[in-house]
Amino acid sequence: MSLLDHTIIELENIHYRYHEDDAREALAGVSLEIRRGEWLAIIGHNGSGKSTLAKVMNGLIEANTGSVVVNGKTLTEETVFEARRTVGMVFQNPDNQFVGTTVEDDIAFGLENIGLPREEMLERVTRVLDMVKMSEFRTKEPARLSGGQKQRVAIVRALCMNPEIMLFDEVTAALDPEMVREVLDVMLELARDGMTMVIVTHEMQFARAVADRVIFMDNGNIAEQGEAEEFFSNPKTERAQKFLNTFSFKK
């Protein structure tokens, strides 16, 4: 069995409401398997459950019912912190994530919290900064970086924890168009290196070009899923067809 056949995340019958009295579930019985080394794109209208699904995967949100298994371990209060080290996550707004006064301090923060020796910590920071071409910004203040540079730092911080899976939640949504490309290029490099990746995105061209599989969320459910090229060329459901018709690219 190849690595790509090995399930690294498994969700079974996930239900979630943000408030008990909500009339509609944010997730309404979602089941999903993600294979090691797979590049999965999650797409859909705003409010369809995309970001909620991503946050359930690493325990930032606890499902009301259903089970989440990460790397063979069911998510519980005892295993959730280990799962978060396995599943790195980068959010839409990097400004809400900075804690250090310099890029280096910010990236090292999580490593200090897990007690990594300083020499190993600095080695790891150097390696990931080089990986995303951010070495020259090591001593810069995060607040003074461009939007694209901030997102690259956020990606570096997650990568420093040596995750096996990376979740990206609309990481280009708040960026100016010229900054989107630099962030997508970093993500593309990670995909080429074989990192298991899940990305919530509205970047359809990018998803079509690099994703192995696409899932289309609608009203808290997976309305359709399939291999990326097949999905974009020949969506099976009317809802998916209408969604793709709102984007200006050839199907």
Summary of the structure (lengths in Angstrom):
residues: 251
radius of gyration: 18.1
end to end distance: 33.3
largest distance: 55.5
contacts: 795
relative contact order: 0.16
helix: 41%
strand: 24%
